[in-house]
Structures are given as structure tokens and as C-alpha cells.
């Protein structure tokens, strides 16, 4: 019980941290032109475009190549989650496997859905960078006769940030792996996001909000599935230390 109370306390603290980060993102990006200033670093006024947009390294490797590799790795990871769900992996209890699987599916799905609902434009669509649309803040209402934008949040970066779901899934059963996965997911997401920023496909805020959404979805799943974020005071009762039969019966 003590372990669960500590886990709930950590969950609440992380929720407060995410709330503070959301408030910071809103305060910074909704009250400044920092998005435009960052995008301008990648824009070439002489050619009226973003030089990296059609460069082979950015387009073939950072855009399509890494995205395809992430999808392939995701399929393998879902297979691992299935084995955990069946109770065949002592280090991945059923709830934890379900958290990781749902996170890897829901994070890109939610972000892809929001892209079609938010009506926000890419830098290459914005007037300052040779496009047709004014730059709108997150809560502004674009006119109805303006072609819709489908650029917020950053979908490409979400293929990296989707791996954040493994951090809470592994936090108590394999802490080192959880920390490594957390670092790798953030690095992959921001690398993919930065590449698309250089190509004029996303503003910085689009990438940061994708990271925030991925973290929020992961935390929400941990809460809903009651996956502990704090190790129990009795190691023998922890899912990761249980024998295979114990892992299989974790939710019975």
C-alpha cells in the first residue's frame, strides 16, 4: 500500500510538471514571434524557400528513412508487448505491456487526428516564408475561405516520441532500460522534429507540443491502467521479480 501511495504521489507530481510545461509553452509561444524567428533561421530569402526541403539527406534519410525504421521497430515492439500480455515475459507484466502497446498506437493516432482538426499551417505555407497564410496563434480562428493547414502538432516527430510510453511501462521493472528509453525517445523525437523544421514543415512549437502530448498520453495510460511508478517496499511482490506464472496472472 505504501508503494502505491508513493506511486500516486509521483503521478500527481508528474501531472503538475506537465501542467506547468503546458502553461510555459502557451505563455512563450502565444505571446511572442519566437516561432517565426526560429523558422527564419532555416529560410533562404534569396531562393524564397527552405534549402533543406528537397535535400536528399533530409528528405530520404531524416524524413522517410528514419520514419520507416521507426515504424518497423514499432511493429517489433508491439510483438514484444503481445508476449508480455500473454504472460510470457517475466520482465514485462501484463499491465505494463498494455501501457506500452497502447501508448505506441495512441500517441501517433491522437497527433495525426489533431493535425486535421487544429487548422494550423506549416512555415512554408506562411506569408513570411513565401506562402499564402498569415501566422496564427494556437487559439486564433483562421478565416473560412483560407485553405486549411494540417501541420499542428508535428506528426513526424511523434514517431519518435511514441516510444515515451515505454518509460512508465518499464520504470519499476527495469529502471535503467526505462531511463535509456526515455532519453532515446526524446532524442529521436527532437531529431525528427528538427529535421522537419529545417525543411519548413513545422514550427518549433509544433514539435514541443507533440512531445508534451506524448508524455501526457503516457502518463494518462499509467494512471488508467494503474501501472506503478514507484517500486514497492517489498521487492518480491514486484512484477519484474515475479516468476513467469506470476506475471501471467498479474491482472487476474
Buried (B, 14 or more C-beta within 10 A) or exposed (E): EEBEEBBBEBBEEBBEEBEEBBEEBBEBBEEEEEBBEBBEEBBEEEEEBBBBBEBEEBBEEBBEEBBEEBEEBBEEBBEBBEEBBEBBBBBBBBBBBBBBBBBBBBBBEBBEEBBEEBBBBBBBBBEBBBBEBBBBEEEEEBEEEBEBBBBBBBBBBBBBBBBBBBBBBBBBBBEEBBEBBBEBBBEBBBEBBBBBBBBBBBBBBBBBBBBBBBBBBBBBBBBEBEBBBBBBEEEEEBBBBBEEEBBBEBEE
